[in-house]
Amino acid sequence: MLKTLAYATLFSTALIGSSAYGADNAAAPNASPKAQTQAPSGVTFVTTQEKTQWRAPKLIGVGVYGSDGKEIGKIDDLLMDHNGAAQTAVIGVGGFLGIGKKDVGVPFSAIQWKTESREVPASGPAPASPAAPSSANGGGQQPAMTQTDPAATEASQGYPDKAILNVTLAELKAAPDFQYAPSPLAESNMRTPGGNDQMKKTNP
């Protein structure tokens, strides 16, 4: 729960400026003045999600596909710097129910993101056709269809359809395992006999 909340807070705008995002999507326009409001203290509150923004927790689990179109893993984690820029994507590769699975880290900029347009009924009734069966005879006029804007679809669902990485599954499996930063508290306890007791005494 805390991990998800952290993503929602920290990544809300970190993904917009990515060069990888621009590879498959139009450049992000300036935020609309209507999407922000300023408090007397000077803090600016954002009130509306822009069409070029994703919801960071929803990126976790997005499928990663190789250049051959086959799925090679899933996004397991995202690492950012202190300025909020996404830097590393951790991809879970292989395994079934977590058995034999490994994590591989790649630069966030190495990933391209793609969303397909959807076919939806066009607004308004479909034009009548003389050859079409009448509704009185049990038939129905098929509505006219139109394609959705992929950027609008991404904003609505909160994430792109897929991530594309120009590597093969074999290359990912052969890549070195990604290692998270170790806890300095754990290292200190390993070096100091009775480290747990000393930590309890020094902590308030």
C-alpha positions in Angstrom: 0.0 0.0 0.0 2.8 2.4 0.9 4.7 1.6 -2.2 1.6 2.3 -4.4 1.0 5.6 -2.6 4.6 6.6 -3.1 4.3 6.0 -6.8 1.1 8.0 -7.0 2.7 10.9 -5.3 6.2 10.9 -6.8 5.6 9.8 -10.4 2.5 11.9 -11.2 4.5 14.2 -13.5 7.8 12.5 -13.8 6.9 10.5 -16.9 5.7 13.4 -19.1 9.1 14.7 -20.2 10.6 11.4 -21.2 12.1 11.2 -24.7 10.9 7.6 -24.9 7.3 8.8 -24.5 7.8 11.3 -27.4 8.9 8.5 -29.7 5.4 7.3 -30.1 3.3 10.2 -28.9 3.0 13.9 -29.7 5.0 16.4 -27.5 3.3 17.4 -24.4 1.6 20.9 -24.6 1.9 23.4 -21.8 -0.5 22.7 -19.0 -3.8 24.5 -19.3 -4.3 27.4 -16.8 -7.6 25.9 -15.9 -5.8 22.8 -14.6 -4.1 24.7 -11.8 -5.0 27.0 -9.0 -2.8 28.9 -6.6 -3.2 29.1 -2.8 -2.4 32.4 -0.9 0.7 30.7 0.4 2.0 30.4 -3.2 1.6 26.7 -3.5 0.1 25.7 -6.9 -2.5 22.9 -6.8 -3.1 20.8 -9.9 -6.8 20.2 -10.4 -7.0 18.2 -13.7 -5.1 15.4 -15.3 -3.6 16.4 -18.6 -4.0 14.1 -21.7 -0.3 13.6 -21.8 0.0 12.3 -18.2 -0.1 8.7 -17.0 -0.9 7.4 -13.5 2.3 5.9 -12.3 1.0 3.0 -10.2 -0.8 1.7 -13.3 2.5 1.4 -15.2 3.4 -1.4 -12.9 2.4 -4.6 -14.7 2.5 -3.2 -18.2 3.7 -5.8 -20.7 7.1 -5.3 -22.3 7.5 -6.5 -25.9 10.6 -7.1 -28.0 11.2 -5.9 -31.5 9.6 -9.1 -32.8 6.3 -8.3 -31.1 6.6 -11.1 -28.5 6.1 -10.3 -24.8 9.4 -10.6 -22.9 8.5 -9.4 -19.4 6.5 -6.9 -17.4 7.3 -3.6 -15.7 7.9 -4.4 -12.1 9.3 -1.1 -10.7 10.3 2.4 -11.6 13.2 4.4 -10.1 13.3 8.2 -10.2 15.8 10.8 -9.1 15.2 13.5 -6.5 13.9 15.9 -9.2 11.1 13.5 -10.1 12.6 12.3 -13.4 12.1 8.6 -14.2 15.5 7.0 -14.7 15.3 3.2 -14.5 12.6 0.7 -15.3 12.9 -2.7 -13.6 11.5 -5.5 -15.8 10.4 -8.9 -14.4 11.6 -11.6 -16.8 10.6 -15.2 -17.0 9.2 -17.4 -14.2 5.8 -18.8 -13.4 4.0 -17.6 -10.2 7.3 -15.9 -9.3 9.4 -19.1 -9.5 12.6 -18.6 -11.6 11.8 -14.9 -12.2 14.6 -12.3 -12.4 14.7 -8.5 -12.4 16.5 -6.6 -15.1 17.1 -2.9 -15.0 17.1 -0.7 -18.2 17.2 3.0 -18.7 13.7 4.5 -18.8 14.6 6.3 -22.0 15.4 3.0 -23.7 11.7 2.1 -23.6 9.1 3.1 -26.2 5.5 3.3 -25.1 2.6 2.5 -27.5 -1.2 2.6 -27.4 -3.5 1.5 -30.1 -6.6 3.6 -31.1 -10.0 2.0 -30.3 -13.0 1.7 -32.6 -16.0 3.3 -31.0 -19.5 4.4 -32.3 -19.4 7.9 -33.8 -21.5 10.5 -32.1 -25.0 10.9 -33.5 -27.1 8.4 -35.4 -25.7 6.6 -38.3 -26.9 7.8 -41.7 -29.9 5.9 -43.1 -29.3 3.6 -46.1 -32.1 2.5 -48.5 -30.7 -1.0 -48.6 -30.5 -1.4 -44.8 -33.3 -3.5 -43.2 -35.8 -1.5 -41.2 -36.1 -1.8 -37.5 -39.7 -2.8 -37.9 -38.6 -6.0 -39.6 -36.3 -6.9 -36.7 -33.1 -5.5 -38.4 -31.1 -2.6 -37.1 -28.9 0.0 -38.7 -25.2 -0.5 -37.7 -23.8 2.7 -36.2 -21.0 4.5 -37.9 -17.6 3.9 -36.2 -14.7 6.2 -35.5 -11.1 5.8 -34.1 -10.2 7.1 -30.7 -7.2 9.3 -30.0 -4.5 7.1 -28.5 -3.3 9.9 -26.2 -6.9 10.3 -24.8 -7.1 6.6 -24.3 -3.9 6.5 -22.4 -5.0 9.4 -20.1 -8.4 7.7 -19.5 -7.0 4.3 -18.6 -4.0 5.8 -16.9 -1.3 3.8 -18.8 -0.1 2.9 -22.3 -1.0 -0.4 -23.8 2.5 -1.8 -24.0 6.2 -1.0 -23.6 8.6 -1.8 -26.4 12.3 -2.6 -25.8 14.7 -3.4 -28.6 16.1 -6.6 -27.1 15.2 -10.3 -27.3 14.0 -12.5 -24.5 17.3 -14.4 -24.7 19.2 -11.2 -24.1 17.1 -10.3 -21.1 17.5 -13.7 -19.6 21.3 -13.4 -20.0 21.4 -9.8 -18.6 22.7 -9.3 -15.0 20.2 -9.3 -12.2 19.2 -5.9 -11.0 20.2 -5.2 -7.4 18.4 -2.7 -5.1 20.4 -0.6 -2.7 21.1 -2.4 0.5 19.9 -1.1 3.9 22.7 0.7 5.8 21.0 -0.4 9.1 21.2 -4.0 8.1 24.9 -3.7 7.2 25.6 -2.0 10.5 23.9 -4.7 12.4 25.9 -7.4 10.6 29.2 -5.6 11.5 28.4 -4.8 15.1 27.8 -7.6 17.7 24.4 -7.0 19.3 23.7 -4.3 16.7 20.0 -4.5 17.2 20.2 -3.7 20.9 22.5 -0.7 20.2 20.2 0.6 17.5 17.3 0.4 20.0 19.3 2.4 22.6 20.3 5.2 20.2 17.0 5.6 18.5 14.4 7.8 20.2 
